[in-house]
Amino acid sequence: FGSYFAFRKCTTDVACLNKIMGWFLVTTLVSIICSAAAADVPHTVREHRPNILFVQPDQWRWDWAGFDAPSVRLPMLARLSTEGTRFTHAYVASAFCTPSRVAFAAGCMYDESPVQDNGIDYPVDSGPETVYALLQAAGYTTMLAGKDHLSAKSGIGVDGSIHAKELGFDAWVRTGDKYENFNQTFPHEQYGALLATMPLPDNRSGARSAYDIQAACYGPLGGGNCCEEFPREETQGGFFCPRTSPVDDIYSIDQWTEQQAEKLLLKHWGNSEVGEGLKDRKAAADFNPKKDAWFLQVGFPSPHPPFIMDRLMNASSAGRDYPPAKDLQGSVDPETVLASRREYGALVESLDALLGRLLRFINDTRPADFANMVI
């Protein structure tokens, strides 16, 4: 139905038709899944529903995917595109963060989406039933690791529980936006809550916790001491970050996201360990999956700024060359642009490595689940 009504509004607009095709692929997949869960479908058919791994990085440009210039080294993405399908005419529903994510969760085009600006919660009481809830109804265990940004106004809480069940998730370990996680003097999401309990990697600064070190480095809107002001007034902070955090060297937010994805899967498979940072023990106790098929959304907060690298990323990016920007009009010197692009490229390559780590974990731990998985 969504594809049909969107088509009636778009008629011959090529860009809109391309969007419809991408949306149609999503709705078709969900339709197949829901059909397989119907009561009159034999159990043998339902047993072969695919597991779904939905990887959602934040602000990963389409032209930095390793297929065209600039040349970034992304072996896992290259392998997935070779063995799978690459969609070259796919579009997000919105250029804004929350509306784009809400459009996917609601299965709506932007014009019909219940959220059309940042800083707004998904209307869990009045909005469309989410894709996650539909998957639950179809018999899937639905899990979320990392950033979702669907409760942007209310936040997610140090146990990640704000609106999580209402959105349709059985289990979760959540974090927020890299611009927002350290805009207060205390943690207000699950990654920060973990950092507040971590021993300090280096306490020469006199900081009280790893959270304090990371907060000083990142700051609100990328304005921390690891970054310098990018010389264009219209940009936000975090586009040029020549300094590193000792916390990132041992537990960056993207590393944490990948590890929480592993732990959620272990929990689903019957492991008794609860993911780090999951403070709501009642929610953990309530998570007793009786379903075999699973859906896991992994929301990496990078490569969204601030572009803060760890030491390994610094080493991998040194000496790399990327094409110059075309529209700076002399407002930023080329060396600063190159340094910023090296940081962005390093974050993208790190996500590729973390995706590879997660896929190897699934294959090594549950080969049958890996063989029956849509990525």
N, C-alpha and C positions, 0 to 999 in steps of 0.2 A: 504494500500500500504506500509506504513512504516513497519508494522509487516512482510509483505511478503518479502521485500528486506532485512530486518535484518535477517530473517530466512535463506535466501540464503547465507548470509555471515557467519552464525554461525554454520550451519549444526548440529553436534552432541555435541557441547560444552554445558555441563549441566548448568553451570552458566549463559551462554548467553541465553539459552532457558528459564531459569527462568526469566531473565530480559525481554525477549520478552513477556512472559505471563503478567508481570506487565504492560508493555507498551501497550499490547493488551487491557487490561482492561480500560486504559485511553482512547485509541482511540475508543474503542467500545462505551464508555459512550458519548464521543463527537459526534460520528456518530449517536447515537440514538437521541441526543439533536438536531443536525442539521437536521436530517430527520423529526423530529416533527415540525420543523419550516418551512418546505417546503411549497410552496404556495398551492399545491394540497392536503395538509393534512387538514382535517376538523378542524375548530376552536376549537371544543370540545376536540380534541386530544391535540392540542397545549396548551390548558389551563392546562393540567395535566403534563406539563414538570416539573421535580423536581427542586427545588432550590438547589444550591450547596454551601456548606460551606467547603472550602479547608483550613485546618489548617497546617501551615508550620513552625514548630519550627526550631531552628538553632543548629545543633550539638547535637541532642538528640540521644544518643546511643541506638541501638536496644536492647541491653541486660540490659538497665535500664528502662524498660517499665513496671515493676511490675509483670511480668509473671515468671521470674526466679530470682535467686540471682544476684545482691544484692536486698534486700527487700526494695523497696520504696513504699510509700502509695499513690496509684493513683486510687481512687474510680471511677472517671469519665471515665478514660481510660478502667478500668476493665468492667464498665457497657457497654461501646460502643463495646468492644470486645465480650461480652456475648450476646448482642442483635444484633450484626452485624457480620462482617467477619474479621478474623485476618489473614493477609497474612504473612506466616512464611518463605517464600522464595522470598521476594521482595528485590530489590537492587536499590540504587540510581545510576544514570548514571556516576557519578564522585565523587571522594573523595574531590575535590575542590569545594568551595562554589558556585562561579558564574557559572562555567560550569554545575554543577548539576542542578541549577535553570533554566539555559538557556535550557538545554535538555528537561526539562518538558515544558517550555513555547513554545519551537519550535516543540515539539512532535518528537524529533530525538534521536537516540542513540548517544553516545558520539562521535563515529568516524564520524558521519555525522552532528554533531552539529556545528553551526556557531561560537561558543565560546568555546575554549578548555583550557583557563587559566584564572586566576583571573586578576582583574584590566582592564577588557575589557568590553565595552558596547555591549548590544544586537544590532546587525546591523539592526536598524529599517527601513532603506531605501533599504537594499539589502537582508536581511535575510528572512527565511520562515515566513509566516503569523502565528502569535501566536495563541495559544489555546484561549487566551482571545478575540482576534479579531474574531475568528470563533464563539465563544459564542455570541459576539455582533451581528454578522450576523444572528445568529439563533434566535435573539430576546431577548437575555438576557441583563439585566443591569449588568455590570461588575464593581466590586468595589475591592479596595485594601486598607488594613489597616496594617501598620507596615513595615517590611523589605521585599524588593524583590531582591535587589542587581543586577538588570538587567541593570543599568546604572552606573556600578562600576567605570568607568573612568571619566565620566562627572559629577558624583554626581547626586543628586536629586533636590537640591535647597531648599530654606527656604519655598517655597510654594509647594514643591513636584512635580512640573509640568514637570521637564526635562524628556522627552521621554514618559511621562505617557500616553498621548492620542495615540501616535504612537504605543505603546505596546498593546493597545486595552482596556484601562480602561476608563470607564465613569466617575468615581469618585474615589478619593484617599486621604489618609492621610498617608504619608510615612516617614520612618526613615531609617537610615543606619545601618552599622555594629557597634557592641559595641566596637570593636577595633578602629574604624575610626571616630565615632561621635565627639570625643573630642580631635582630633589631631590638632585642630587649636584654636586660642584664641577667635573665634567668632562662632556662630552657622551657620551651613550650611545644615541643614535638619530640618524637621518640629518639631520633639521632642525638639531639642535644641532651636529652635526659640520660642517655648512656654516657656521653662525654663527661657529664657532671659527676659520674661515679668512677671514671677511669683514673688510674695513677698517671702522674704527669711524666711525659717523656723527657722534659727538660724544665726544671723549675727555677732556672737562673733569673727568670723574669719576675718571680715572686707571685705569679698568678695562683689563684686558689684551686683551679681544676683545669682539666683539659678543655672543658667548655670555655673557660675564660680565655685560654690561649687561642682557641679557634675563633671565638667572637672578636677578639682584638685583630686577628688576621683578616677575617672576612668583613666584619662590620655590616651595618645596614646598607642595602643597595650597593654593595661592593665598595664601601668607603673605608675599609679597614687598612691596617698598616702594612699589609702585604702588597697593596696596590698603589699606584700613583694615578693622579688625575689625567684622564685622557684629554688631550687639548682640543676638545670640541664641546661647546657649551650644551648642545642639544642631546648629547649622549648621557646615559646613566653611568655609574661607576663600574669598575672591575674589568675594564677592557685591556688594561696593561698592568700586570701583576708580577714584577720581577723577583719578589721574595716568596719564600715557601713557609709553610707551617710545619713544625715537628709532629703535629698530630696527623696531618695528611700522610706523612711518611709511613705511619703504622695503621691508620684506619680512616681513610678518606670517606666522604659521604657516599661515593659511588661504590667503593669496596664494601662498605657497610650494607648498601642496598643489595648487592649480589649475594652476600652472605646470608642476609635475611631471607632472600628467595630460596636459598638452599634449605634453611631451617624450616621454613613453612612447608616445603615439600617433604622433608623428613617427618614432620608432624603429621602430614596427610598420610604418609606411608606407615604410620604407626610408631614412629620414634617418640619417646616420652619427653625429649628435650624441647623446651619452649624457646623461641627466638629471643636473642638478647634485646633488651629494651622493651619487651612486652610486659608491662607492669600490671596490666589488668588480669590478674590470675583467674578471676571468674570467667572472663572472656576466653581464656586459654582452656579452662576446664569445660566450658560449654562447647568448645570446638572438638567434637567427636565424630569425625566424618564417617558416614555409612555409604559413601558414594565412591565409585572407582575412578570415573573420569574427572579431570580437574582442569580448571582455568586459572592461570597465574599471570597477573599483570605486574611487570617489573618496570617501575618508573624511575629511570636514572635521572638525577637532577642536573647532570652535565649533558652537553657542553655549554649550558647557560652560564653567563658570567656570574660571579667573578672568575676570570681565567687563572686560577691558582693551581700550579703544578706541584707535584712532589719531586723528590730528587731524581728518581728514575725518569720521570717525564722530562725534567730539565736536561738530563744526559741524552735522551733520545731526540730531543728537538734541536740540540746545538748544531749550528751550521746548516740547518735545513733551509731551503729556499722556496718561497711561494710567490706567485704573481703579485705585482703591486696593485693596490686599489685604483680604480679608474676615475673616481669622482671626488677626490679629496680637495682639489682646487688649492693646494698648497697649505691647507690648514693644519696638517699633521705631517711631520717629517717621515720619509720612507722607512727609516730604521725603526721608529716606533711602531709603524704599521706592520713591518715584518716581525718584530718581536711579539706583537699581539697575535698575529696569525700563527706563529710557532706555538704559542700557548694554546690556542684553539685547536690546532692540529694535534697537539699532544693529548688533549682531553678526548678528542674523537678516537684516536688510536687506543687510548686506555679503555674506552668503552668497548671497543672491538675485542680487546683481550679479555675483559670481564665477561662479555657475552660468550666467548669461547670457553672460559672457565665454567660458566653455568651449564652450558651444553655438555661439556665433558662430565660434569658431576651427574647430570641426569642419565647420561648414557652408561656411566660406570655403576651407578647405584641401581637404576631400574632400566635395563636395556629394552624391555618390552614397552615401557612407557615412552621411551625415546623414539622407538620405531613407530609408535602410534601417536605422533605429536605433530601438530601444525604450529609453525613459528610465524 
